[in-house]
Each structure stands twice: as C-alpha cells, then as structure tokens.
Amino acid sequence: MPFPAPHRAFAALAAVLVLTAGGSITKPDEKPTVVPGTASPQVVHTGTGPTGYTVTFRYRDPSATRVQLKGEWYFGNPYDLSALTTDDGTALETPGTLPADWRPGDIPLPYPNSPAANWPVTDMKKGRDGVWTYTTPLPSGVFTYSFYVDCADATQAACTAVSDPANPPWNETNGKVAGTVERTSQVYVPSDRRFGAVDADWQGPSPTGTRGTLRHVTYPAPTSVTPPGENHLSVYTPPGYSPGRAKPYPTLYLFSGDATEMDWSTQGDAGRILDNLIATGQIPPVVVVMPNTGGFPASTGYAAFDQNLTDTLIPYVESHYHVSTAAAERAAAGLGYGASLTNSLLFGHTSAFGSYGVFSPGRRGDYTLPAASTVTDTRLAALKQARIHVGGGWQDPSHDYHAAEVSLLTGLGVPVTPGFVNGGHSWFVWRLNLRDFLTRTAFFPPVTG
C-alpha cells in the first residue's frame, strides 16, 4: 500500500496555496471550498504571525456533546529553562507555551517535561452542521493529534482517543485496519522563514514527488504468544524498489517505544523522511523493517525478542525482500523501549548488525548498561567495528543516562557518534535522531586504526 501524503508538494507555489486533506486548493485571499466534515486538517498559509501558518481541524459528529483535540504542541525555548535535566528521571518543569504565543527558537516540549505524553487537550466548537472545528497557528514540522469524543474524564486517562476520519493512518482503509490500530493522525506544516521558522522540508513531501511504499505484513513467528505463532511488521521499500536490482538493498530494523509496528510510520513520519533523504541523495535507497516488538514470552532481559529477531525475523526478511545478507548492510535502531532493545543487540549480538542507533534509552528497568569490566575482549573488538550513534533530547529527564552510554563506549575506546538535540522525550526529537543517524552513521564503513 503506498504511503499516503496528506499534502502534495507544490514547489514555489507552496507559499501561496491552501491545501486541505481532501485535496481542495485555494489562494489565501479566497474562501476555501470545504465539504463539511471531510477537510481536516486544513493547512493555510496566512503570511501573518506568529508562524505564517494556521491549521484547522474538523471532526463530524452531530450527536456528540463534546469533542476535544489533543495535539503535540506545547512549546518552550530550551535556553530559557532553569535546568536542562534532572538526575533521577523526575518531571522537569517547562513553560507549556501554546501556539498563539510561539516565538522563534521555541520547540515542542511536553508540559511538564517527562517521559509521559503531556500535550494540551482543547475543546472544539460545534457548528450547526454537526462539524466540530478548531483552528490554531503552528510552526513548521510534523505534529501528531487525535480526538476525544464525549470524554467525561478530566485527565482523558479513562477515554480512548481516535484518529482523524478524514486523515486516517495509512493502514486503515474504509474503517478496516491491518494490524495494530493507530489512534493518532499527523499534519505537516511547511516553513515560513520570515517568522523565524526552521526549515522542516525534510519532514514533508518528497521534493521530486517520488514516494516509497509502506506495507503491513504478518509473518510466522513460532515463539510469539500474542498473536500466537505470528507477529506483525510494517515494511518501507524505497521509490523504484526492484527485486532484480544488481546490488541488494541495505536494511534498517527500526523499533518503537510502544512496541507496535505502526508508530514510526505514523507519529515518526519515517516514510516521508526516508523519501526526502533518498530523493536528495543524502542516503542510499534502503528497506526499513518496523516490527511489533511485543507479544513474546517473558525472559531475562530481551532474550525472547532477540532470539526471534536473529533466528526468525531477519531470515524471513532476507528471503522475502531483495536485501543484503551481510551484517555490515544491516542496521538496528530504536527509541525509548526500542532503544533498550537496540542496546540489548549492541552488547549481546554485536556482530549481527553493522550500525546501531540508540535514541533516548530508558533508565528505569528497561535495560542496564553493562559495566566496562564485564565487556570481553571479543565483544570489545566487535563493538569497535560497529557504527554506533547515541542520541536523544538535551531536555529529556533521562539525558544523564543517555550521556552515560556515550561515556561507557568512549571509555572503552569504542567510536561513537553523539546525536543530542534540544528537545524532550518526544517524536520531535526522534524524527531528528532518525535523520541524523541515517545521514551521519548508518551503513558507513567501520572505523579502522
């Protein structure tokens, strides 16, 4: 199934057009033609402050008494914070600035800034046609959002979020879902640099218009418990993927923090990031495998997952896709819990992959870094041959844990590329981590000497 881009690329016209998810286009000085309940999200280039763009969200439900919108858009200026991190993983206070008060230099930051997804929940306004609407300015980038319908819980903890029916996840067609239900949608907002917005084009539609393909795959996994005997993948194949290409494709195994096979291709915007990096020649065409990492029996550390990956999943992928079987052409990366899985592979199965990307590894009970004294000479030699990237947010409450991994590796004499950026424990950071890992570390030749 092709990866659906909510918006098309319009090159130089992008600054003077309005594009709705339903496909209607108008100039900003004209009234948009909107079919009630279908045009969401609607991105409008206003050319006015604070960001130059507004986004209108719509949800049609005439019978609802309340509809709320949750969006990935609290902001803060990282240089205004009184402290960058804590040493025990507790929440770090952040200003919780809303989009109307966005200023150049502000970045998305949860409020309070903790590993929880602390983003604003706002009431939408109901129209006479039964369509609920909310309009907000937004700076450049990708933003995740979802709806709550008739939620009586002030914290939303007892309610179930739903994605945008007009902008559903790519694995949902006519209400039917392949694999895990993704309860969020995403919107991409272009950059208006007149207002100090960063260039986020690498998160938007490919500049060449070419797109890779996302497919949902169920594969046989004998050790899987839930679902029994099988498990799920999302697989990205690059534009022009050819089973007959002379050179097999490199492969990235990409793990999420919530175990599902859908997060990276939706909230992580992985498909369009890859399309952009390939189209601009920053990375070679690559096949990306995003597994559901849950459903395997309890084990010491991540032994059950590791065994399925090395003994079942990798052979399955290499027999069904035209990818290289050389370890140097395999990469493993993940965020949060997925970063702990990556660390388990890095320190336990080092030679199975040539490159490793560790993004925001969790400190509490997820994975314990080995003591330097326990790393054998054989393991150390393998680590020195791997390409290793450790990243995360400077404002992540667990940043000291991330930094400790860099210190461990460099103390052992293992080359490592640090990839820390301003940001908390959020997809804003992990999208940057993915781009930087692919362009700076993954599939590079090993360091010698």
Steps between C-alpha positions, in 0.01 A plus 500: 500500500651839406588740778228770492626858512228725647634785289664515158817694424449818304858635485490876460122511528508357849520846655184626329263205516257350744474122492250289687537131576205444267698653213332839441732790423444875530704814533518651849290801399217277377247313709595129507247258359448254783274197508375485860664229703746398228766772489732429792763605564493815289837677482480868406793727420385826657824693472429647842641440847591326707600221257361584156271195501180385663348153510128429532390162637148368444306208642146420389272359770158671529404282798808576713468737794874566526797443272855576611823522304834386638804626311877475520541875547606635832817703440796642686832664430765255624736783588242658732473194724651521846646149469565266211436170674453324830714223640216270610265498204229715661295752306674819397279810505454666163295809411221327308486778240206466260534562124350850513799605710763312298827690446801427277721247673211325675478124454231247594546402865254302715358675804617394749799358318504132591494169307117524501326648199400830665337703223209747509138383470267768363123519453380533142202712392190338355337649191137477392598235247627271778866561412736584787788735412814641653757730336848569631825646369784248476868534408673274251524126546287192558245495782306205633141548612190301599142555617303415814123472456269545800783438745386556859846451652680829559835326450381294198663195662174301496414599141614362166646737244405469134684600185367748246244325273594743223872431548527139621821302554629334184406147621132593523274483194124553515506437874689170467839482673793274413695423818518733797246783527680836495287753686677809373533702180772738382515836327800654324540878509749663258753765600452875478849631577379858524372409844813320616375151424761231440518314171296183554469404133679172567188388692259590220422364155793389288640786287494271196149371565628143522387290792594170650243236589376395842349156545365320800630142530406212726786251524533157667657535846489165686597651837243782489228472764285798400402442226581130528745367245523818296575869534487826305729729302477822310747499212618802303644436154664798325380668182577280201563194716597214270541132594729470200743777588862394469594627847280382790358772723628573852247442779408700809312326783321783680336453843244727668453583866146360521571159344272547198593470135313823414658778709805582288302518174233726652616709796862464389431613140760243394366449147524864396831552680646207306345622174666840550844367598503261203372761253767751604778241484581516870453125547481203264168324439433283804238248614367574849339232717290625794397202715243466771742431785235377743329165536801285587530301824661647809873444512815629663574830341373486144616146419167388349476803272867478403467133410193560284676786324822314422357153439161574341442858391828576326493173300137574406583850376809385311300227323207728406678824407799575281727604787860428583580211734824666614499624859671821389190577291265459796420773753295491821352809666226592741362753746425463871410135555612440143837657589532249784433222250770650279741506793424134571604421144797736511653341809365146453499437124746763382606330178144452374482864385748746360330814634307587816283804581406544867245780553394603853554165676290461815674497836246326722480123465531494123864414459805515721818601322779249561792592721812571297680220685248241370560573130719220368784554256300322229198721558718811512655414165152464348383829653794679345393377156141623537368843408327631814280808538359599842251787505209657681377831634712727715183570699397134532477419875716193433769688309766412758434132423545565128825684572619212720481268201721731297746511790498120531573448132764769467662380824537159337659661194191433287425775244151643544313782328303708753174635359345717770258778408286748689178327599328274749384139486292544186463428130637845419836371623477150353424623149822703522683198644387282210613755241837552669564127551431426134707790367795486743544141613293219349672282238822705512821293482632393842766709667845347457831561666 
